[in-house]
């Protein structure tokens, strides 16, 4: 894994490390639980993929290739740990599963 992908995964991890800033089933929600875009200023909770989207939009040179690379890392971790895709793993396992995915993806990329 390259340093940019690692940085994105760490930033996304940090965004949802506090369970109060995590959500499942949607990229992001606002304070009332309404579904919003991941980069909407009203967003207060994100799923792992939504957190990656937000981390990319905060970078001056963020692009779709960064999203693909970071998503591949999480997907690989999800298959290894849960035998399923990211959404199914997170929707079934909640915050704990999301943190496991980030930890495994970062470990695999060392």
C-alpha positions as CSV (number, residue, x, y, z in Angstrom):
1,X,0.0,0.0,0.0
2,X,1.3,3.4,-0.9
3,X,1.6,6.2,1.7
4,X,-1.4,8.2,0.3
5,X,-3.7,5.1,0.7
6,X,-2.3,4.6,4.2
7,X,-2.9,8.2,5.1
8,X,-6.5,8.0,3.8
9,X,-7.3,4.9,5.7
10,X,-5.9,6.4,8.9
11,X,-7.9,9.6,8.4
12,X,-11.1,7.6,7.7
13,X,-10.4,5.4,10.7
14,X,-9.9,8.4,13.0
15,X,-13.2,9.9,11.8
16,X,-15.2,6.9,12.9
17,X,-13.1,5.7,15.8
18,X,-15.5,7.3,18.2
19,X,-18.7,5.2,17.9
20,X,-20.8,8.4,18.1
21,X,-19.4,9.4,14.7
22,X,-20.1,6.0,13.1
23,X,-23.1,4.8,11.2
24,X,-23.9,1.7,9.1
25,X,-26.1,1.3,6.1
26,X,-25.5,4.8,4.7
27,X,-22.4,6.8,3.7
28,X,-23.3,9.5,6.1
29,X,-26.1,10.9,8.3
30,X,-26.8,14.3,9.9
31,X,-27.6,14.9,13.6
32,X,-31.2,13.9,13.0
33,X,-30.3,10.6,11.3
34,X,-31.2,11.9,7.9
35,X,-29.1,10.5,5.0
36,X,-26.7,13.0,3.6
37,X,-23.7,13.0,1.3
38,X,-20.4,12.0,2.9
39,X,-19.0,15.5,2.3
40,X,-22.1,17.4,3.4
41,X,-21.2,19.9,6.2
42,X,-24.3,18.6,8.1
43,X,-22.8,15.0,8.2
44,X,-21.9,14.0,11.7
45,X,-21.7,10.2,11.3
46,X,-20.1,8.1,8.6
47,X,-19.7,4.5,7.5
48,X,-16.1,3.4,6.6
49,X,-16.7,4.1,2.9
50,X,-18.3,7.5,3.7
51,X,-15.3,8.3,5.9
52,X,-12.9,7.5,3.0
53,X,-14.9,9.7,0.7
54,X,-14.8,12.6,3.1
55,X,-11.0,12.1,3.7
56,X,-10.4,12.2,-0.1
57,X,-12.5,15.4,-0.6
58,X,-10.4,17.1,2.1
59,X,-7.2,16.4,0.1
60,X,-6.2,19.0,-2.5
61,X,-5.5,16.4,-5.1
62,X,-8.2,13.8,-4.1
63,X,-9.4,11.6,-7.0
64,X,-11.2,8.4,-7.8
65,X,-8.0,6.3,-8.0
66,X,-7.5,7.1,-4.3
67,X,-11.0,5.8,-3.5
68,X,-10.4,2.6,-5.5
69,X,-7.1,1.9,-3.7
70,X,-8.5,2.5,-0.2
71,X,-11.6,0.6,-1.0
72,X,-9.6,-2.4,-2.3
73,X,-7.7,-2.5,1.0
74,X,-10.9,-2.5,3.1
75,X,-12.5,-5.0,0.8
76,X,-9.5,-7.4,1.1
77,X,-9.6,-7.0,4.9
78,X,-13.4,-7.7,4.9
79,X,-13.1,-10.9,2.9
80,X,-10.2,-12.1,5.1
81,X,-12.0,-11.3,8.4
82,X,-15.7,-11.9,7.6
83,X,-15.9,-13.6,4.2
84,X,-18.2,-10.8,2.9
85,X,-18.1,-7.4,1.3
86,X,-17.6,-4.2,3.4
87,X,-21.2,-3.2,3.6
88,X,-22.4,-6.6,4.8
89,X,-19.6,-6.9,7.3
90,X,-20.3,-3.4,8.7
91,X,-24.0,-3.7,8.7
92,X,-23.9,-7.0,10.5
93,X,-21.0,-6.2,12.9
94,X,-21.4,-2.5,13.5
95,X,-18.7,-0.3,14.8
96,X,-16.5,-3.1,16.1
97,X,-16.4,-4.7,12.6
98,X,-15.6,-1.3,11.0
99,X,-12.7,-0.9,13.4
100,X,-11.5,-4.4,12.7
101,X,-11.6,-3.7,8.9
102,X,-9.5,-0.6,9.2
103,X,-7.0,-2.3,11.6
104,X,-6.6,-5.3,9.3
105,X,-6.3,-3.2,6.2
106,X,-3.6,-1.1,7.8
107,X,-1.8,-4.2,9.1
108,X,-1.9,-5.8,5.7
109,X,-0.4,-2.7,4.1
110,X,2.7,-2.6,6.4
